[in-house]
Every structure is written in structure tokens, then in C-alpha cells.
Amino acid sequence: MGSKWYGHERGASLVELAFALPLLIMLLVGMVSAGIAYNHQLALTHAAREGGRNAATLPVTNFTTMGDWLDEVLGQVVDDATGTLDPGVPGRYVCVAYVYPDGFTSLDQTTRLVLSGDTLGSPESAPCIADDGRPTTERRVQVVVRRDTDFNVIFFSSTITLDAEAINRFEAAQ
């Protein structure tokens, strides 16, 4: 009885596979692409946290200028990103700041340093985050990192911006 209809069903599996395979491949590529983006996000979060923590315990008095201190902190943040913020990364942005509006000396005033793409700016008298919700009497370090990454699902592609920030109370001896 089964052999009577067997001839009419030949190739049905191939047609079903032809419909299902592109969807399965899109799903697989999408999962891999999302995993890569998530890995980049984790690296950015790690870089902001570790860079901020390192800066919070790094005495500014060990440096001649606040720009030298910020340059050291920025280098540490890029190193902590494990390749996610290396030169040439699309949309690369790193901002590190020592924030203390009540400071009087040149080594104890709000100053930030920004790396945008492959261009390192000059130290500026501004924070990375304008309103971080902390009291103005508190010395703190701000770190903001950002980069672009592609999200691909074969027929659909989008560039998304990933970012992370950290705010740490400055704890180094003055």
C-alpha cells in the first residue's frame, strides 16, 4: 500500500530542505553575529570598569601634568579592552576624566582626555559625563568607551553602537 504513493513523494524532502535551509542559515549567522557583538560589549564593560578602578588608585602626584596622568589612564583602558578598542576599530571612542570641580591646583581640577578614532585630543577642562549624579565635592574618575560593530543576518545587516561607562570615587592619596 505504501509503495503506491511513494513515487509521488519523491523529492519532497529536498523541497522542504530548500525552504528550511536558508532560514536555518540566517538563524545560525544571526546567532554568531549576536555573540560577537555581545563579546565586544563585555570587553567594553571590562575596559571601563578596570580602567576606572586603576585610575581611582593611581596618584596624580606621580605625574608632571594632568595630561600625562590621563594619557596613562587612557592607555590602560585601551589595553584592558583586549583588542576591542585597538587602532582602526570603527567608531572607536574613549574618554577619561578626573573630575573635581572644587580643585585649586593644576593636578586637582576637572580635566578630560578624548580619543576619537585614531585622533587623540588635548586635555580639556570638562568631564566625560556632564551630570553623573555625584556630589561636586567628591573627587572621581569617569571612563566612557564606545565602538561600532556590525550585526549581520545574511540579507539584513546593521551597524550598532556599543558603549560602556564607569564612575569611580578617586581613592589615591593626595
C-alpha positions as CSV (number, residue, x, y, z in Angstrom):
1,M,0.0,0.0,0.0
2,G,2.8,2.4,0.9
3,S,4.6,1.8,-2.3
4,K,1.6,3.1,-4.4
5,W,2.2,6.7,-3.2
6,Y,6.0,6.5,-2.9
7,G,6.6,7.8,-6.4
8,H,4.5,10.9,-5.9
9,E,6.5,11.9,-2.7
10,R,10.0,11.7,-4.2
11,G,11.8,15.0,-3.9
12,A,9.5,16.3,-1.2
13,S,12.3,16.2,1.4
14,L,14.6,18.2,-1.0
15,V,11.9,20.9,-1.5
16,E,11.4,21.1,2.3
17,L,15.1,21.4,2.8
18,A,15.3,24.1,0.1
19,F,12.7,26.2,2.1
20,A,14.1,25.5,5.6
21,L,17.9,25.7,4.9
22,P,18.1,29.5,4.2
23,L,16.1,30.2,7.4
24,L,18.4,27.9,9.4
25,I,21.5,29.5,8.0
26,M,20.1,33.0,8.7
27,L,19.4,31.9,12.3
28,L,22.9,30.5,12.7
29,V,24.7,33.6,11.2
30,G,22.5,35.8,13.3
31,M,23.4,33.9,16.5
32,V,27.1,34.1,15.7
33,S,26.9,37.8,14.9
34,A,25.0,38.5,18.1
35,G,27.6,36.5,20.0
36,I,30.4,38.6,18.6
37,A,28.5,41.8,19.4
38,Y,27.9,40.6,23.0
39,N,31.6,39.7,23.3
40,H,32.5,43.2,22.2
41,Q,30.1,44.7,24.8
42,L,31.6,42.6,27.6
43,A,35.1,43.7,26.6
44,L,34.0,47.4,26.6
45,T,32.4,47.0,30.1
46,H,35.5,45.3,31.4
47,A,37.7,48.1,30.0
48,A,35.6,50.8,31.5
49,R,35.5,49.2,34.9
50,E,39.1,48.1,35.1
51,G,40.4,51.4,33.6
52,G,38.3,53.4,36.1
53,R,39.4,51.3,39.0
54,N,43.0,51.6,38.0
55,A,42.7,55.4,37.7
56,A,40.9,55.7,41.0
57,T,44.0,54.3,42.8
58,L,46.7,55.9,40.6
59,P,48.1,59.1,42.3
60,V,48.2,62.1,40.1
61,T,51.2,63.4,42.1
62,N,53.3,60.7,40.3
63,F,52.9,62.7,37.1
64,T,54.1,66.1,35.9
65,T,50.8,67.2,34.4
66,M,47.2,66.0,34.5
67,G,47.5,65.3,30.7
68,D,50.3,62.8,31.5
69,W,48.1,61.1,34.1
70,L,45.1,61.0,31.7
71,D,47.3,59.6,28.9
72,E,48.4,56.8,31.3
73,V,44.8,56.0,32.2
74,L,43.6,56.1,28.6
75,G,46.3,53.7,27.6
76,Q,45.3,51.3,30.4
77,V,41.6,51.4,29.2
78,V,42.6,50.6,25.7
79,D,44.8,47.7,26.9
80,D,42.0,46.4,29.1
81,A,39.7,46.2,26.1
82,T,41.6,43.1,24.8
83,G,41.6,44.3,21.2
84,T,38.1,45.8,21.1
85,L,39.5,49.4,21.1
86,D,42.6,48.9,19.0
87,P,43.5,51.4,16.3
88,G,41.3,51.2,13.2
89,V,38.3,49.9,15.1
90,P,35.2,51.6,13.6
91,G,33.6,54.2,15.9
92,R,36.3,53.9,18.5
93,Y,35.9,56.5,21.3
94,V,37.5,56.6,24.7
95,C,37.0,59.5,27.2
96,V,38.8,59.5,30.6
97,A,38.4,62.3,33.1
98,Y,39.5,63.3,36.5
99,V,36.5,65.2,38.0
100,Y,36.8,67.6,40.9
101,P,35.1,71.0,40.3
102,D,36.3,72.3,43.7
103,G,40.0,71.7,42.9
104,F,42.6,74.6,43.0
105,T,45.9,73.2,41.8
106,S,46.5,72.1,38.2
107,L,46.8,68.4,39.4
108,D,43.4,68.6,41.2
109,Q,41.0,70.1,38.6
110,T,38.4,68.6,36.3
111,T,40.2,67.5,33.1
112,R,39.4,65.0,30.4
113,L,41.2,63.4,27.5
114,V,39.4,62.1,24.5
115,L,40.5,59.5,21.9
116,S,38.1,59.6,18.9
117,G,39.0,57.2,16.1
118,D,42.8,57.4,15.9
119,T,42.9,61.1,16.9
120,L,44.0,61.9,20.5
121,G,42.7,65.3,21.6
122,S,44.3,67.7,24.0
123,P,43.3,67.8,27.7
124,E,40.2,69.9,28.3
125,S,38.6,71.3,31.4
126,A,35.4,69.2,31.2
127,P,34.1,65.9,32.4
128,C,33.2,63.0,30.2
129,I,29.7,62.8,31.7
130,A,28.2,66.2,32.4
131,D,25.8,65.1,35.2
132,D,26.9,61.8,36.8
133,G,24.8,62.3,39.8
134,R,27.7,62.6,42.2
135,P,28.3,65.5,44.6
136,T,30.7,68.2,43.3
137,T,32.8,67.9,46.5
138,E,33.7,64.3,45.5
139,R,36.9,63.5,43.5
140,R,36.1,60.9,40.9
141,V,37.2,59.3,37.7
142,Q,34.9,58.9,34.7
143,V,35.6,56.5,31.8
144,V,33.4,56.3,28.7
145,V,34.1,53.8,25.9
146,R,32.3,53.3,22.6
147,R,32.7,51.4,19.3
148,D,30.6,50.3,16.4
149,T,30.0,46.7,15.4
150,D,28.1,45.0,12.6
151,F,25.1,42.8,13.2
152,N,24.6,40.5,10.2
153,V,21.8,38.1,9.3
154,I,22.6,37.3,5.7
155,F,20.0,39.5,4.0
156,F,19.9,42.0,6.8
157,S,22.9,44.0,8.1
158,S,23.0,46.8,10.6
159,T,25.7,48.7,12.4
160,I,25.1,49.1,16.1
161,T,27.0,51.3,18.6
162,L,28.1,49.6,21.8
163,D,29.1,51.6,24.8
164,A,30.0,51.4,28.5
165,E,30.9,53.8,31.2
166,A,32.3,53.7,34.7
167,I,32.4,56.3,37.5
168,N,34.8,55.6,40.4
169,R,35.5,57.6,43.5
170,F,39.1,58.8,43.4
171,E,40.9,57.0,46.3
172,A,44.6,57.7,45.7
173,A,46.4,59.6,48.4
174,Q,46.6,63.3,47.6
